[in-house]
Every structure is written in structure tokens, then in C-alpha cells.
């Protein structure tokens, strides 16, 4: 009986640590781009079309199940703000993002990160910025 209880307790702990979750963002939310890095101080509200595309890229991604921090570099200073929540873009050129509300990481597609980088560049940002 003790083995069963221990097994179930370990299983419950593993499920809590590795529990899959995914990003959930309201589709019609406003999106603000932040690039406050080095001499830049860019805070730009995106157009409705740009916001919709960013939300499409960020929404529904599965969080990485394992704990740890990718070595990409993340900051609120290089991020999107959506409904008061910040989604940091990897400051190197990889396709990782960090939900700063939950402190969890998730990848986006290569096409998605290319669009995000192009959007930042449109408003004066650049990558890598570490």
C-alpha cells in the first residue's frame, strides 16, 4: 500500500512539473511592441492587422514541459505586451519566446519568428540584441 501511495505521489508531482499548458491570448487584443535596448526606446502600438498576426503566432503554443532557461536571453525590454502580459522575444536569433506572466518558455515556428523579427526591424529594432 505504501508503494502505491508513493508511486501516486511521485506521479502527481511529475504531472504538476511537466504539465502541458499552452498560450492563450484573446484574439482581438491590442499588441504593443517594446524594444528598449541600448540607445533605443521604442514602444509602438501595432496596427490591428499586425496585432492579429502576432496573436496568431503566439496563441496555442505548447509550453516547454521541462524546467530550465534557454540561453537565448529574454527581457521585458524586448517583448510584446498583450492585455498587460508580456511575451519576451529571444534576444538572439532563435525561435524561443518567454511568457513573462508564467515564466515559461515556448517555441514559435520559423516563419513566425521571421515575421516577429521583421516587425521589430520595421519599428527600429534588430536581432541579435544581446
ZIGIWO-V870956 format. One record per residue. N is the residue number from 0. NEAR is the number of other C-alpha atoms within 8 Angstrom. Layout:
BEGIN
{{N & NEAR} {N & NEAR}}
END
This chain:
BEGIN
{{0 & 4} {1 & 5} {2 & 6} {3 & 7} {4 & 8} {5 & 8} {6 & 8} {7 & 8} {8 & 8} {9 & 8} {10 & 8} {11 & 8} {12 & 8} {13 & 9} {14 & 8} {15 & 7} {16 & 9} {17 & 9} {18 & 8} {19 & 8} {20 & 6} {21 & 9} {22 & 10} {23 & 6} {24 & 9} {25 & 6} {26 & 7} {27 & 5} {28 & 10} {29 & 10} {30 & 12} {31 & 11} {32 & 14} {33 & 14} {34 & 13} {35 & 11} {36 & 9} {37 & 4} {38 & 5} {39 & 8} {40 & 8} {41 & 11} {42 & 9} {43 & 8} {44 & 8} {45 & 11} {46 & 6} {47 & 7} {48 & 7} {49 & 8} {50 & 12} {51 & 11} {52 & 8} {53 & 10} {54 & 11} {55 & 8} {56 & 9} {57 & 10} {58 & 10} {59 & 7} {60 & 10} {61 & 10} {62 & 12} {63 & 10} {64 & 8} {65 & 6} {66 & 7} {67 & 4} {68 & 5} {69 & 5} {70 & 4} {71 & 9} {72 & 9} {73 & 11} {74 & 9} {75 & 10} {76 & 9} {77 & 14} {78 & 13} {79 & 12} {80 & 12} {81 & 12} {82 & 7} {83 & 5} {84 & 9} {85 & 12} {86 & 13} {87 & 15} {88 & 12} {89 & 13} {90 & 14} {91 & 10} {92 & 7} {93 & 8} {94 & 10} {95 & 11} {96 & 13} {97 & 13} {98 & 13} {99 & 11} {100 & 6} {101 & 5} {102 & 7} {103 & 9} {104 & 11} {105 & 12} {106 & 11} {107 & 12} {108 & 8} {109 & 7} {110 & 6} {111 & 9} {112 & 11} {113 & 8} {114 & 8} {115 & 9} {116 & 10} {117 & 8} {118 & 8} {119 & 12} {120 & 9} {121 & 7} {122 & 8} {123 & 7} {124 & 10} {125 & 8} {126 & 8} {127 & 7} {128 & 7} {129 & 5}}
END
